[in-house]
Amino acid sequence: MDDVLNLFRKRRSIRRYLDRDVPAGVVREILRESCLAPSAMNRQPWRFSVVANRPAIRRLSDESKKNLLAELEANPASPLDRYGDLLRNPAFNVFYDAPCVVYVCGPREMKSVQADCALAVSYFMLAAAARGLGTCWVALGADVRDPALLAQLGITPELRIVAPVTLGYPESVPEPPARSEPVILGFLR
Ligand SMILES: Cc1cc2nc3c(=O)[nH]c(=O)nc-3n(C[C@H](O)[C@H](O)[C@H](O)COP(=O)(O)O)c2cc1C
């Protein structure tokens, strides 16, 4: 396995996947490693819902697109506007035809839920990259509101989706997008 600094450099958001399933045992290992992330007061509030079924992933993509488009129609000045054409394209799968999507969720009312879950997502991405697997955090896939779909995912009303993350074997790995130098506001010594 790569050392951690190599993984930092190697990990990319993957938007093209091979038609190859991720073994359930590998998904479970990655989830166990995601739980090594730090969390406020070690509460470990993250919960995971795994969808490894392509038609179900497509339904979830369509559900999120529908809700985002409704939001855009209600508020045409929304920043979602830049995704309008993409969201209206019936062929567009927000999850890029990945074979697996993991919804990372946590208690709706917990103050640290976003930070805690985002840290678990970071660990998830690096644990996946260490195995040659690709991931992408897909905010466009988070707008699941249909109670029947949420129930199928095991996401009860007291939970909120923080991050849907794709998982699969990359068909291709893009060049790293440019990174800015750190903006250091101060360095008191
Ligand atoms: C909170 C968050 C939301 C994101 N949502 C999307 C998304 O909806 N669709 C997508 O293709 N990529 C999404 N990304 C991936 C970013 O576009 C990507 O991380 C960024 O361009 C840097 O590329 P890299 O991950 O390969 O370093 C998201 C990333 C984060 C952290």
The ligand as a Gaussian input file, in Angstrom:
#p B3LYP/6-31G(d) Opt

LIG

0 1
 C      -18.266000      19.090000      -0.751000
 C      -17.891000      18.598000      -2.139000
 C      -18.881000      18.477000      -3.104000
 C      -18.556000      17.993000      -4.374000
 N      -19.569000      17.780000      -5.283000
 C      -19.266000      17.304000      -6.510000
 C      -20.307000      17.004000      -7.440000
 O      -21.504000      17.175000      -7.183000
 N      -19.957000      16.501000      -8.635000
 C      -18.648000      16.272000      -8.985000
 O      -18.389000      15.806000     -10.099000
 N      -17.635000      16.526000      -8.119000
 C      -17.914000      17.025000      -6.892000
 N      -16.898000      17.248000      -5.985000
 C      -15.506000      16.959000      -6.350000
 C      -14.695000      18.247000      -6.596000
 O      -15.109000      18.796000      -7.833000
 C      -13.195000      17.892000      -6.597000
 O      -12.822000      17.446000      -5.316000
 C      -12.306000      19.086000      -6.978000
 O      -12.544000      19.478000      -8.307000
 C      -10.802000      18.772000      -6.839000
 O      -10.453000      17.638000      -7.602000
 P       -9.751000      16.369000      -6.908000
 O      -10.749000      15.795000      -5.919000
 O       -9.462000      15.396000      -8.029000
 O       -8.516000      16.828000      -6.220000
 C      -17.209000      17.691000      -4.709000
 C      -16.219000      17.827000      -3.718000
 C      -16.541000      18.245000      -2.451000
 C      -15.462000      18.329000      -1.399000

